[in-house]
Amino acid sequence: MEYQKKYYTHGIPCSVIVECPDEIPQSEKRYPAIVLCHGHSRHKNDGLDMLSHRLADAGFLTFRMDFRGCGEDAKRKYHLYCASEWPSDLIHVINYALSLGCVDRERIGVAGISMGACTAVYTAGIDRRIKSVVAMSGIADCREWLKYVWEYQKGDFREFEESVNREAEIAAATGAGGLRNVLDMYHFPDKDRADKILEVFADPDACEYVVWDTMQELMMYRPLDQCRNIRQPIFFLTGGEDFLVPHEQSEKMYHAVASKEKKIKNYPGVEHNIPIDPKRELAFADITDWFKKTI
């Protein structure tokens, strides 16, 4: 059974869907809980709904959330401060989950995809309430990753970085940041841009734009730096056909984490966004088994 709710992060309401393995939450139970974190410019139902159903069937109480700036009804939509606001949002979702009184405080897991994986990894390094982590297609060093993307697309990364810094200076002086198509951050070709424009008709929760000065903060984001503080069990998943985020980004985090219980697995034929990939079922089964084992 699913419940559409709101959590508050620094007083700002954001959407969260709570999925319970029972028809209604049982007051005498303390459920193991999993928080699901979407990627940059995406939303809580971007394949994570299917993963949520799988985990709920296995007995977990799940929370799939919209980060600040994301979702059709978001306050300040397109303001995607992933490095500062998103870890705080995840912490506040955990607070919300515990406020319900039916969550086992010692059995909380977090799973994220792409930038949500960054958030899961980073936050696990500072919040010991997180007992187990799953990171799908995560990024260790966001500047290094964006530089790779721009060079792969034969773009001028230096020009991109300079444009972001100029916009950040203007935003600091005026309080206003300019919007750009979200594909500008990747230097994607015209065909992909056209597909993105059409996509928002079918998926109004997706962000087709991003406030450009937020890219400056993003390039400073290094979840890798928190890996030395992660002693919880952690599982890294990557897609064999992921041409957006190289497998090496997850490998760096895998080798850097302090945890003695860690795993990394590559899924041949799977693309970047694992939760919506047609071959996702094996990954979903592995994630479910991982959480059963570790929390």
MARBA-34923 format. One record per residue (C-alpha): residue number from 1; x, y, z. Coordinates in Angstrom, 2 decimals, always signed. Layout:
// residues N
R   n       X       Y       Z
R NUM       X       Y       Z
...
//
This chain:
// residues 295
R   n       X       Y       Z
R   1   +0.00   +0.00   +0.00
R   2   +1.32   +3.46   -0.95
R   3   +0.79   +6.74   +0.85
R   4   +1.52  +10.15   -0.71
R   5   +3.01  +12.32   +2.05
R   6   +5.22  +15.35   +2.61
R   7   +8.43  +15.70   +4.53
R   8   +9.95  +19.04   +5.50
R   9  +13.56  +19.99   +4.97
R  10  +14.49  +23.32   +6.60
R  11  +10.78  +24.11   +6.57
R  12  +10.37  +23.46   +2.82
R  13   +7.74  +20.82   +1.92
R  14   +8.84  +18.06   -0.46
R  15   +7.03  +14.99   -1.72
R  16   +7.65  +11.48   -0.44
R  17   +5.75   +8.26   -1.10
R  18   +5.70   +5.72   +1.71
R  19   +5.13   +2.13   +0.59
R  20   +4.22   -0.43   +3.24
R  21   +4.42   -4.22   +2.87
R  22   +1.13   -4.46   +4.80
R  23   -2.27   -3.04   +3.83
R  24   -1.74   -0.41   +6.51
R  25   +1.32   +0.07   +8.77
R  26   +0.99   -2.07  +11.89
R  27   +1.57   -0.14  +15.13
R  28   +3.03   -3.17  +16.88
R  29   +5.67   -3.64  +14.15
R  30   +9.03   -1.99  +13.65
R  31   +9.79   -2.24   +9.94
R  32  +13.22   -2.19   +8.32
R  33  +13.21   +0.90   +6.09
R  34  +14.84   +1.84   +2.79
R  35  +15.07   +5.42   +1.46
R  36  +15.32   +5.67   -2.34
R  37  +17.17   +8.62   -3.93
R  38  +16.68   +9.71   -7.56
R  39  +19.25  +11.26   -9.88
R  40  +19.98  +14.80  -11.08
R  41  +16.95  +16.46  -12.72
R  42  +14.87  +13.29  -12.17
R  43  +12.20  +12.38   -9.59
R  44  +10.99   +9.77   -7.12
R  45   +9.07   +7.65   -9.65
R  46  +11.85   +7.40  -12.23
R  47  +12.12   +3.62  -11.98
R  48  +12.45   +3.81   -8.22
R  49   +8.73   +3.06   -7.97
R  50   +9.44   -0.39   -9.42
R  51  +12.35   -0.94   -7.03
R  52  +10.14   +0.22   -4.16
R  53   +7.48   -2.38   -5.04
R  54  +10.15   -5.09   -5.09
R  55  +11.50   -4.07   -1.68
R  56   +8.03   -3.74   -0.15
R  57   +7.22   -7.26   -1.32
R  58  +10.33   -8.37   +0.58
R  59   +9.05   -6.78   +3.82
R  60  +10.70   -3.35   +3.77
R  61   +8.95   -0.05   +4.43
R  62  +10.18   +2.24   +1.63
R  63  +10.41   +6.00   +1.26
R  64  +10.93   +7.36   -2.24
R  65  +11.51  +11.07   -2.12
R  66  +11.82  +14.15   -4.27
R  67  +14.88  +16.23   -3.51
R  68  +14.52  +19.99   -3.36
R  69  +14.03  +21.49   -6.81
R  70  +12.62  +18.26   -8.26
R  71   +9.13  +17.00   -9.00
R  72   +6.18  +18.70  -10.68
R  73   +5.10  +20.55   -7.52
R  74   +8.56  +21.48   -6.26
R  75   +9.23  +24.79   -4.60
R  76  +12.01  +26.59   -6.51
R  77  +11.96  +23.97   -9.24
R  78  +15.23  +23.64  -11.20
R  79  +17.35  +24.88   -8.25
R  80  +19.38  +21.68   -7.90
R  81  +21.94  +22.20   -5.15
R  82  +22.97  +18.56   -5.01
R  83  +26.12  +18.98   -2.93
R  84  +24.61  +20.97   -0.08
R  85  +20.82  +20.60   -0.05
R  86  +20.42  +16.98   -1.12
R  87  +22.39  +15.36   +1.76
R  88  +20.36  +17.53   +4.13
R  89  +17.15  +16.40   +2.42
R  90  +18.10  +12.75   +2.88
R  91  +18.82  +13.32   +6.56
R  92  +15.40  +14.96   +6.95
R  93  +13.63  +12.05   +5.22
R  94  +15.26   +9.71   +7.74
R  95  +14.02  +12.04  +10.51
R  96  +10.54  +11.89   +9.00
R  97  +10.64   +8.10   +8.76
R  98  +11.62   +7.79  +12.41
R  99   +8.87  +10.21  +13.44
R 100   +6.26   +7.67  +12.29
R 101   +7.08   +5.33  +15.14
R 102   +6.97   +2.15  +13.04
R 103  +10.56   +2.16  +11.72
R 104  +13.31   +0.09  +13.31
R 105  +16.03   +2.63  +14.11
R 106  +18.72   -0.01  +13.75
R 107  +17.59   -1.17  +10.29
R 108  +17.67   +1.80   +7.90
R 109  +19.13   +1.49   +4.41
R 110  +19.60   +3.96   +1.57
R 111  +19.74   +3.31   -2.18
R 112  +20.44   +5.90   -4.86
R 113  +20.90   +6.19   -8.60
R 114  +23.48   +8.52  -10.23
R 115  +23.44  +11.83   -8.30
R 116  +21.18  +10.09   -5.79
R 117  +23.96   +7.51   -5.37
R 118  +26.36  +10.38   -4.68
R 119  +23.95  +11.60   -2.00
R 120  +23.60   +8.13   -0.48
R 121  +27.37   +7.66   -0.29
R 122  +28.12  +11.16   +1.00
R 123  +25.39  +11.06   +3.65
R 124  +26.37   +7.60   +4.85
R 125  +29.73   +9.10   +5.72
R 126  +28.14  +11.57   +8.13
R 127  +24.93   +9.88   +9.35
R 128  +25.53   +6.68  +11.30
R 129  +21.80   +5.90  +11.37
R 130  +22.27   +4.59   +7.83
R 131  +23.15   +0.91   +8.28
R 132  +23.55   -0.18   +4.65
R 133  +24.06   +1.56   +1.30
R 134  +23.38   +0.77   -2.36
R 135  +24.94   +3.09   -4.96
R 136  +23.87   +2.62   -8.59
R 137  +25.97   +4.37  -11.27
R 138  +27.48   +6.72   -8.71
R 139  +30.02   +9.51   -9.16
R 140  +33.14   +9.84   -7.02
R 141  +34.38  +13.24   -8.27
R 142  +31.82  +15.37  -10.10
R 143  +34.25  +17.79  -11.73
R 144  +36.38  +14.95  -13.03
R 145  +33.22  +13.24  -14.32
R 146  +31.85  +16.33  -16.10
R 147  +35.25  +16.95  -17.66
R 148  +35.17  +13.37  -18.98
R 149  +31.64  +13.86  -20.37
R 150  +32.54  +17.08  -22.18
R 151  +35.68  +15.60  -23.68
R 152  +33.77  +12.46  -24.71
R 153  +31.21  +14.69  -26.50
R 154  +34.07  +16.73  -28.04
R 155  +33.05  +19.89  -26.22
R 156  +35.17  +22.64  -24.65
R 157  +35.07  +21.91  -20.93
R 158  +37.02  +25.05  -20.07
R 159  +34.39  +27.19  -21.78
R 160  +31.63  +25.35  -19.91
R 161  +33.37  +25.86  -16.56
R 162  +33.95  +29.55  -17.26
R 163  +30.27  +30.05  -18.16
R 164  +29.21  +28.41  -14.89
R 165  +31.56  +30.57  -12.83
R 166  +30.35  +33.76  -14.56
R 167  +26.74  +32.82  -13.86
R 168  +27.57  +32.10  -10.22
R 169  +29.13  +35.55   -9.86
R 170  +26.04  +37.20  -11.36
R 171  +23.73  +35.16   -9.12
R 172  +25.74  +36.16   -6.04
R 173  +25.50  +39.84   -6.98
R 174  +21.86  +39.91   -8.09
R 175  +20.13  +36.97   -6.41
R 176  +18.95  +35.69   -9.78
R 177  +20.31  +32.67  -11.63
R 178  +19.69  +31.96  -15.31
R 179  +18.03  +28.80  -16.61
R 180  +19.61  +26.50  -19.17
R 181  +18.42  +23.26  -20.73
R 182  +19.64  +20.46  -18.48
R 183  +21.36  +18.79  -21.45
R 184  +23.69  +21.80  -21.72
R 185  +25.56  +20.45  -18.72
R 186  +26.48  +17.35  -20.74
R 187  +27.04  +18.98  -24.15
R 188  +24.62  +16.44  -25.62
R 189  +23.95  +16.49  -29.40
R 190  +20.90  +18.12  -30.98
R 191  +18.95  +14.88  -31.35
R 192  +19.13  +14.16  -27.62
R 193  +18.03  +17.72  -26.90
R 194  +14.98  +17.25  -29.13
R 195  +14.12  +13.99  -27.36
R 196  +14.39  +15.76  -24.00
R 197  +11.90  +18.44  -25.07
R 198   +9.40  +15.74  -26.04
R 199  +10.07  +13.70  -22.89
R 200   +8.63  +16.31  -20.53
R 201   +5.19  +15.97  -22.13
R 202   +5.06  +12.36  -20.96
R 203   +6.99  +12.96  -17.73
R 204   +6.10  +16.35  -16.18
R 205   +8.03  +15.51  -12.99
R 206  +11.36  +15.59  -14.86
R 207  +13.42  +18.79  -14.90
R 208  +14.05  +20.00  -18.43
R 209  +15.96  +23.03  -17.12
R 210  +18.53  +23.72  -14.43
R 211  +19.60  +26.96  -12.76
R 212  +23.05  +27.34  -14.26
R 213  +24.96  +28.61  -11.24
R 214  +24.15  +25.34   -9.42
R 215  +26.71  +23.68  -11.68
R 216  +29.51  +25.44   -9.79
R 217  +28.59  +23.71   -6.54
R 218  +28.13  +20.43   -8.38
R 219  +31.68  +20.56   -9.74
R 220  +32.98  +20.91   -6.18
R 221  +31.12  +17.79   -5.04
R 222  +33.35  +14.81   -4.19
R 223  +31.50  +11.94   -2.45
R 224  +34.87  +10.17   -2.65
R 225  +36.03  +12.34   +0.25
R 226  +33.48  +10.77   +2.60
R 227  +34.32   +7.20   +1.64
R 228  +37.01   +6.90   +4.30
R 229  +34.27   +7.47   +6.91
R 230  +31.95   +4.74   +5.59
R 231  +32.07   +1.63   +7.75
R 232  +28.58   +0.43   +6.88
R 233  +28.04   -2.35   +4.32
R 234  +27.97   -0.82   +0.83
R 235  +27.14   -2.22   -2.62
R 236  +28.13   -0.44   -5.85
R 237  +26.31   -1.31   -9.10
R 238  +27.28   -0.15  -12.60
R 239  +25.91   -0.74  -16.10
R 240  +28.09   -2.29  -18.76
R 241  +26.55   +0.05  -21.36
R 242  +26.76   +3.18  -19.20
R 243  +28.38   +5.80  -21.43
R 244  +27.44   +8.69  -19.13
R 245  +29.26   +7.71  -15.93
R 246  +32.33   +5.45  -16.30
R 247  +32.58   +2.32  -14.17
R 248  +35.85   +3.72  -12.79
R 249  +33.94   +6.32  -10.75
R 250  +32.35   +3.54   -8.67
R 251  +35.62   +1.64   -8.49
R 252  +37.32   +4.63   -6.88
R 253  +34.68   +4.78   -4.16
R 254  +34.72   +1.00   -3.70
R 255  +38.46   +1.01   -3.02
R 256  +38.26   +4.10   -0.79
R 257  +35.48   +3.03   +1.61
R 258  +36.61   +1.89   +5.04
R 259  +33.90   -0.78   +5.26
R 260  +35.01   -4.41   +5.43
R 261  +31.69   -5.47   +3.93
R 262  +31.60   -4.09   +0.42
R 263  +30.72   -5.28   -3.06
R 264  +30.89   -3.99   -6.62
R 265  +29.16   -5.52   -9.63
R 266  +28.87   -4.59  -13.28
R 267  +25.76   -5.59  -15.24
R 268  +26.47   -6.30  -18.94
R 269  +24.06   -4.69  -21.38
R 270  +22.61   -2.30  -18.77
R 271  +22.68   +1.47  -19.34
R 272  +23.23   +4.33  -16.90
R 273  +19.77   +4.62  -15.34
R 274  +19.59   +1.11  -13.90
R 275  +16.06   +1.39  -12.40
R 276  +14.46   +2.05  -15.81
R 277  +16.66   -0.27  -17.86
R 278  +14.80   -3.24  -19.43
R 279  +17.38   -5.57  -17.84
R 280  +16.98   -4.14  -14.34
R 281  +15.46   -7.25  -12.73
R 282  +18.79   -8.91  -11.92
R 283  +20.01   -5.70  -10.28
R 284  +16.76   -5.39   -8.32
R 285  +17.09   -8.97   -7.09
R 286  +20.69   -8.32   -5.99
R 287  +19.70   -5.10   -4.21
R 288  +16.87   -6.85   -2.37
R 289  +19.19   -9.70   -1.31
R 290  +21.81   -7.17   -0.20
R 291  +19.42   -5.36   +2.11
R 292  +18.04   -8.63   +3.48
R 293  +21.59   -9.61   +4.36
R 294  +22.88   -6.32   +5.75
R 295  +20.01   -4.73   +7.71
//
